[in-house]
Amino acid sequence: MNTTTGITLGGLTAAAIVLLYNLRPWWTGNRDAKQLAAFGKGTALGLVSAVCPGGILGWLHAHSGGAANSAGGRITSGATGVHAAAPVAHRSLTGLDEPGACVVAVLAIVVVIAWKAAGKRDKWRMAGGTFVASVLCLTAGVIGALTWMPGLLNGVGASVAHAVGKSL
């Protein structure tokens, strides 16, 4: 699988299928927010991975597009005979600094701890949330709506660093 800096319509189709698969039990059930908790934890990890320029989270984010494009292309081609390879406008989040990176690392560890404690079904939901959020964060529209996120992560990190006496 190759890394990608963009997403195709097929890739968005793959993300939409995973999203629908994860939301269906909640929608058809009693619509209890607890049913979305595992998916939400994964989504949080996918969102913060979009601000990482490298490391394991940045690598996972970069490769989620390739996986989605490949799977979505096969799904649309197999189902319809049309390969949905048209690119979608791409944009990326930038601006993560040292204190913000510490916040991202702590959030990632919280999700990993939740993963280790989760059952098989919830692990799949967490993986689905991470995949969907990461793929959507390859599109210009979603990134445009999330331009505040690096500043928030950096601000939280700077506040914690300041509280413990670290001058930035």
VOBA-66700 format. One record per residue (C-alpha): x, y, z; residue in three letters; residue number from 1. Coordinates in nm, 4 decimals. Each point is the difference from the previous one (the first is absolute). Layout:
BEGIN
<rec c1="X" c2="Y" c3="Z" residuo="Ala" num="NUM"/>
...
REM end
This chain:
BEGIN
<rec c1="0.0000" c2="0.0000" c3="0.0000" residuo="Met" num="1"/>
<rec c1="0.1349" c2="0.3418" c3="-0.0914" residuo="Asn" num="2"/>
<rec c1="-0.0292" c2="0.3080" c3="0.2142" residuo="Thr" num="3"/>
<rec c1="-0.2371" c2="0.2585" c3="-0.1299" residuo="Thr" num="4"/>
<rec c1="-0.0499" c2="0.3688" c3="0.0434" residuo="Thr" num="5"/>
<rec c1="-0.3511" c2="-0.0080" c3="-0.1333" residuo="Gly" num="6"/>
<rec c1="-0.3202" c2="-0.1950" c3="-0.0071" residuo="Ile" num="7"/>
<rec c1="-0.2223" c2="-0.1103" c3="-0.2863" residuo="Thr" num="8"/>
<rec c1="-0.3749" c2="-0.0374" c3="-0.0259" residuo="Leu" num="9"/>
<rec c1="0.0540" c2="-0.3735" c3="0.0446" residuo="Gly" num="10"/>
<rec c1="0.1922" c2="0.0677" c3="0.3210" residuo="Gly" num="11"/>
<rec c1="-0.2844" c2="0.2120" c3="0.1307" residuo="Leu" num="12"/>
<rec c1="-0.2367" c2="-0.2832" c3="-0.0903" residuo="Thr" num="13"/>
<rec c1="0.2045" c2="-0.2433" c3="0.2101" residuo="Ala" num="14"/>
<rec c1="-0.0045" c2="0.2429" c3="0.2955" residuo="Ala" num="15"/>
<rec c1="-0.3757" c2="0.0519" c3="-0.0389" residuo="Ala" num="16"/>
<rec c1="-0.0579" c2="-0.3762" c3="0.0064" residuo="Ile" num="17"/>
<rec c1="0.2019" c2="-0.0387" c3="0.3208" residuo="Val" num="18"/>
<rec c1="-0.1850" c2="0.2974" c3="0.1511" residuo="Leu" num="19"/>
<rec c1="-0.3406" c2="-0.1439" c3="-0.0896" residuo="Leu" num="20"/>
<rec c1="0.0971" c2="-0.3427" c3="0.1308" residuo="Tyr" num="21"/>
<rec c1="0.0935" c2="0.1543" c3="0.3353" residuo="Asn" num="22"/>
<rec c1="-0.2983" c2="0.2359" c3="0.0292" residuo="Leu" num="23"/>
<rec c1="-0.2661" c2="-0.2551" c3="-0.0972" residuo="Arg" num="24"/>
<rec c1="-0.0138" c2="-0.1844" c3="0.3383" residuo="Pro" num="25"/>
<rec c1="-0.0433" c2="0.3317" c3="0.1784" residuo="Trp" num="26"/>
<rec c1="-0.2650" c2="0.1222" c3="-0.2454" residuo="Trp" num="27"/>
<rec c1="-0.2050" c2="-0.3192" c3="0.0069" residuo="Thr" num="28"/>
<rec c1="0.0468" c2="-0.0458" c3="0.3765" residuo="Gly" num="29"/>
<rec c1="-0.1036" c2="0.2211" c3="0.2874" residuo="Asn" num="30"/>
<rec c1="0.2396" c2="0.2758" c3="-0.1124" residuo="Arg" num="31"/>
<rec c1="0.1962" c2="-0.0052" c3="0.3218" residuo="Asp" num="32"/>
<rec c1="0.3159" c2="0.2116" c3="-0.0175" residuo="Ala" num="33"/>
<rec c1="0.1951" c2="-0.2868" c3="0.1608" residuo="Lys" num="34"/>
<rec c1="-0.0391" c2="-0.1926" c3="-0.3246" residuo="Gln" num="35"/>
<rec c1="0.2112" c2="0.2630" c3="-0.1747" residuo="Leu" num="36"/>
<rec c1="0.2744" c2="0.0193" c3="0.2648" residuo="Ala" num="37"/>
<rec c1="0.2432" c2="-0.2438" c3="-0.1624" residuo="Ala" num="38"/>
<rec c1="-0.0457" c2="0.1548" c3="-0.3442" residuo="Phe" num="39"/>
<rec c1="0.0461" c2="0.3460" c3="0.1558" residuo="Gly" num="40"/>
<rec c1="0.3276" c2="-0.0977" c3="0.1661" residuo="Lys" num="41"/>
<rec c1="0.1328" c2="-0.1213" c3="-0.3324" residuo="Gly" num="42"/>
<rec c1="-0.1266" c2="0.3143" c3="-0.1688" residuo="Thr" num="43"/>
<rec c1="0.1932" c2="0.2144" c3="0.2481" residuo="Ala" num="44"/>
<rec c1="0.3185" c2="-0.1893" c3="-0.0834" residuo="Leu" num="45"/>
<rec c1="-0.0638" c2="0.0406" c3="-0.3728" residuo="Gly" num="46"/>
<rec c1="-0.0542" c2="0.3739" c3="0.0407" residuo="Leu" num="47"/>
<rec c1="0.3169" c2="0.0642" c3="0.1977" residuo="Val" num="48"/>
<rec c1="0.2033" c2="-0.2202" c3="-0.2349" residuo="Ser" num="49"/>
<rec c1="-0.0838" c2="0.2494" c3="-0.2759" residuo="Ala" num="50"/>
<rec c1="0.2168" c2="0.2654" c3="0.1691" residuo="Val" num="51"/>
<rec c1="0.3024" c2="-0.2256" c3="0.0342" residuo="Cys" num="52"/>
<rec c1="0.2660" c2="0.0676" c3="-0.2636" residuo="Pro" num="53"/>
<rec c1="0.1760" c2="-0.3305" c3="0.0742" residuo="Gly" num="54"/>
<rec c1="0.0319" c2="-0.2751" c3="0.2546" residuo="Gly" num="55"/>
<rec c1="-0.2311" c2="-0.2992" c3="0.0158" residuo="Ile" num="56"/>
<rec c1="-0.3134" c2="0.2171" c3="0.0057" residuo="Leu" num="57"/>
<rec c1="0.1116" c2="0.2007" c3="-0.3027" residuo="Gly" num="58"/>
<rec c1="0.0902" c2="-0.3217" c3="-0.1797" residuo="Trp" num="59"/>
<rec c1="-0.3401" c2="-0.1544" c3="0.0749" residuo="Leu" num="60"/>
<rec c1="-0.1758" c2="0.3149" c3="-0.1183" residuo="His" num="61"/>
<rec c1="0.1992" c2="0.0130" c3="-0.3240" residuo="Ala" num="62"/>
<rec c1="-0.0675" c2="-0.3669" c3="-0.0742" residuo="His" num="63"/>
<rec c1="-0.3720" c2="0.0089" c3="0.0826" residuo="Ser" num="64"/>
<rec c1="-0.0639" c2="0.1794" c3="-0.3273" residuo="Gly" num="65"/>
<rec c1="0.1744" c2="-0.2655" c3="-0.2057" residuo="Gly" num="66"/>
<rec c1="-0.1946" c2="-0.2759" c3="0.1738" residuo="Ala" num="67"/>
<rec c1="-0.3284" c2="0.1854" c3="-0.0474" residuo="Ala" num="68"/>
<rec c1="0.0703" c2="0.0803" c3="-0.3650" residuo="Asn" num="69"/>
<rec c1="0.0893" c2="-0.3607" c3="-0.0750" residuo="Ser" num="70"/>
<rec c1="-0.2953" c2="-0.1534" c3="0.1840" residuo="Ala" num="71"/>
<rec c1="-0.2463" c2="0.2613" c3="-0.1253" residuo="Gly" num="72"/>
<rec c1="0.1171" c2="-0.0433" c3="-0.3572" residuo="Gly" num="73"/>
<rec c1="-0.0531" c2="-0.3749" c3="0.0201" residuo="Arg" num="74"/>
<rec c1="-0.3399" c2="0.0393" c3="0.1675" residuo="Ile" num="75"/>
<rec c1="-0.1359" c2="0.2492" c3="-0.2530" residuo="Thr" num="76"/>
<rec c1="0.1469" c2="-0.1856" c3="-0.2955" residuo="Ser" num="77"/>
<rec c1="-0.1316" c2="-0.3341" c3="0.1200" residuo="Gly" num="78"/>
<rec c1="-0.3452" c2="0.1334" c3="0.0831" residuo="Ala" num="79"/>
<rec c1="-0.0525" c2="0.2347" c3="-0.2930" residuo="Thr" num="80"/>
<rec c1="0.2658" c2="-0.0654" c3="-0.2599" residuo="Gly" num="81"/>
<rec c1="0.1261" c2="0.3573" c3="0.0396" residuo="Val" num="82"/>
<rec c1="0.3322" c2="0.0652" c3="0.1738" residuo="His" num="83"/>
<rec c1="-0.0439" c2="0.3120" c3="0.2175" residuo="Ala" num="84"/>
<rec c1="0.3535" c2="0.1368" c3="-0.0248" residuo="Ala" num="85"/>
<rec c1="-0.0830" c2="0.3721" c3="-0.0333" residuo="Ala" num="86"/>
<rec c1="0.2080" c2="0.1925" c3="0.2549" residuo="Pro" num="87"/>
<rec c1="-0.1593" c2="0.2082" c3="0.2741" residuo="Val" num="88"/>
<rec c1="0.1558" c2="0.3351" c3="0.0950" residuo="Ala" num="89"/>
<rec c1="0.2751" c2="-0.0547" c3="0.2575" residuo="His" num="90"/>
<rec c1="0.1278" c2="0.2115" c3="0.2848" residuo="Arg" num="91"/>
<rec c1="0.1947" c2="-0.0787" c3="0.3171" residuo="Ser" num="92"/>
<rec c1="0.0245" c2="0.1330" c3="0.3525" residuo="Leu" num="93"/>
<rec c1="0.3295" c2="0.1527" c3="0.1092" residuo="Thr" num="94"/>
<rec c1="0.1365" c2="0.1843" c3="0.2982" residuo="Gly" num="95"/>
<rec c1="0.0400" c2="-0.2613" c3="0.2746" residuo="Leu" num="96"/>
<rec c1="0.2716" c2="0.1087" c3="0.2421" residuo="Asp" num="97"/>
<rec c1="0.1752" c2="-0.1782" c3="0.2894" residuo="Glu" num="98"/>
<rec c1="-0.2663" c2="0.0544" c3="0.2694" residuo="Pro" num="99"/>
<rec c1="-0.2739" c2="-0.0934" c3="-0.2475" residuo="Gly" num="100"/>
<rec c1="0.1901" c2="-0.3152" c3="-0.0970" residuo="Ala" num="101"/>
<rec c1="0.0052" c2="-0.0999" c3="0.3671" residuo="Cys" num="102"/>
<rec c1="-0.3789" c2="0.0390" c3="0.0168" residuo="Val" num="103"/>
<rec c1="-0.0402" c2="-0.2133" c3="-0.3137" residuo="Val" num="104"/>
<rec c1="0.2288" c2="-0.2677" c3="0.1481" residuo="Ala" num="105"/>
<rec c1="-0.2042" c2="-0.0107" c3="0.3218" residuo="Val" num="106"/>
<rec c1="-0.3266" c2="-0.0223" c3="-0.1963" residuo="Leu" num="107"/>
<rec c1="0.1440" c2="-0.2825" c3="-0.2083" residuo="Ala" num="108"/>
<rec c1="0.1021" c2="-0.1907" c3="0.3133" residuo="Ile" num="109"/>
<rec c1="-0.3484" c2="0.0470" c3="0.1480" residuo="Val" num="110"/>
<rec c1="-0.1486" c2="-0.1551" c3="-0.3153" residuo="Val" num="111"/>
<rec c1="0.2546" c2="-0.2850" c3="0.0076" residuo="Val" num="112"/>
<rec c1="-0.0920" c2="-0.0742" c3="0.3632" residuo="Ile" num="113"/>
<rec c1="-0.3690" c2="0.0017" c3="-0.0939" residuo="Ala" num="114"/>
<rec c1="0.0817" c2="-0.2312" c3="-0.2940" residuo="Trp" num="115"/>
<rec c1="0.1760" c2="-0.2495" c3="0.2265" residuo="Lys" num="116"/>
<rec c1="-0.2999" c2="-0.0048" c3="0.2362" residuo="Ala" num="117"/>
<rec c1="-0.2602" c2="-0.0270" c3="-0.2762" residuo="Ala" num="118"/>
<rec c1="-0.1708" c2="-0.3094" c3="-0.1296" residuo="Gly" num="119"/>
<rec c1="0.0364" c2="-0.1220" c3="-0.3572" residuo="Lys" num="120"/>
<rec c1="-0.3045" c2="0.1891" c3="-0.1307" residuo="Arg" num="121"/>
<rec c1="0.1056" c2="0.3279" c3="0.1612" residuo="Asp" num="122"/>
<rec c1="0.3538" c2="-0.0392" c3="-0.1353" residuo="Lys" num="123"/>
<rec c1="-0.1448" c2="-0.0199" c3="-0.3515" residuo="Trp" num="124"/>
<rec c1="-0.2121" c2="0.3082" c3="0.0696" residuo="Arg" num="125"/>
<rec c1="0.3028" c2="0.1910" c3="0.1267" residuo="Met" num="126"/>
<rec c1="0.1965" c2="-0.0994" c3="-0.3097" residuo="Ala" num="127"/>
<rec c1="-0.2936" c2="0.1087" c3="-0.2152" residuo="Gly" num="128"/>
<rec c1="-0.0175" c2="0.3391" c3="0.1710" residuo="Gly" num="129"/>
<rec c1="0.3721" c2="0.0551" c3="-0.0472" residuo="Thr" num="130"/>
<rec c1="-0.0225" c2="-0.0982" c3="-0.3672" residuo="Phe" num="131"/>
<rec c1="-0.3037" c2="0.2174" c3="-0.0785" residuo="Val" num="132"/>
<rec c1="0.1355" c2="0.3088" c3="0.1764" residuo="Ala" num="133"/>
<rec c1="0.3434" c2="-0.0364" c3="-0.1550" residuo="Ser" num="134"/>
<rec c1="-0.1430" c2="-0.0406" c3="-0.3501" residuo="Val" num="135"/>
<rec c1="-0.2362" c2="0.2949" c3="0.0395" residuo="Leu" num="136"/>
<rec c1="0.2932" c2="0.2084" c3="0.1235" residuo="Cys" num="137"/>
<rec c1="0.1585" c2="-0.0415" c3="-0.3426" residuo="Leu" num="138"/>
<rec c1="-0.2710" c2="0.2166" c3="-0.1573" residuo="Thr" num="139"/>
<rec c1="0.0211" c2="0.3764" c3="-0.0301" residuo="Ala" num="140"/>
<rec c1="-0.3515" c2="0.0537" c3="0.1340" residuo="Gly" num="141"/>
<rec c1="0.0502" c2="-0.1885" c3="0.3257" residuo="Val" num="142"/>
<rec c1="0.3447" c2="0.1489" c3="0.0553" residuo="Ile" num="143"/>
<rec c1="-0.1421" c2="0.3460" c3="-0.0634" residuo="Gly" num="144"/>
<rec c1="-0.2454" c2="-0.0615" c3="0.2823" residuo="Ala" num="145"/>
<rec c1="0.2792" c2="-0.1253" c3="0.2295" residuo="Leu" num="146"/>
<rec c1="0.2593" c2="0.2748" c3="-0.0436" residuo="Thr" num="147"/>
<rec c1="-0.0477" c2="0.0867" c3="0.3688" residuo="Trp" num="148"/>
<rec c1="0.1177" c2="-0.3433" c3="0.1192" residuo="Met" num="149"/>
<rec c1="0.3812" c2="0.0481" c3="-0.0037" residuo="Pro" num="150"/>
<rec c1="-0.0426" c2="0.3254" c3="0.1928" residuo="Gly" num="151"/>
<rec c1="-0.2194" c2="-0.1713" c3="0.2581" residuo="Leu" num="152"/>
<rec c1="0.2453" c2="-0.2876" c3="0.0482" residuo="Leu" num="153"/>
<rec c1="0.2936" c2="0.2430" c3="0.0201" residuo="Asn" num="154"/>
<rec c1="-0.1889" c2="0.2237" c3="0.2436" residuo="Gly" num="155"/>
<rec c1="-0.0902" c2="-0.2865" c3="0.2328" residuo="Val" num="156"/>
<rec c1="0.3589" c2="-0.1213" c3="-0.0068" residuo="Gly" num="157"/>
<rec c1="0.1362" c2="0.3492" c3="0.0647" residuo="Ala" num="158"/>
<rec c1="-0.2419" c2="0.0467" c3="0.2908" residuo="Ser" num="159"/>
<rec c1="0.1114" c2="-0.3244" c3="0.1609" residuo="Val" num="160"/>
<rec c1="0.3665" c2="0.0854" c3="-0.0571" residuo="Ala" num="161"/>
<rec c1="-0.0535" c2="0.3448" c3="0.1499" residuo="His" num="162"/>
<rec c1="-0.1847" c2="-0.1468" c3="0.2994" residuo="Ala" num="163"/>
<rec c1="0.2981" c2="-0.2201" c3="0.0861" residuo="Val" num="164"/>
<rec c1="0.2456" c2="0.2873" c3="-0.0412" residuo="Gly" num="165"/>
<rec c1="0.1357" c2="-0.0495" c3="-0.3522" residuo="Lys" num="166"/>
<rec c1="0.0407" c2="0.3298" c3="-0.1828" residuo="Ser" num="167"/>
<rec c1="-0.0560" c2="-0.0227" c3="-0.3715" residuo="Leu" num="168"/>
REM end
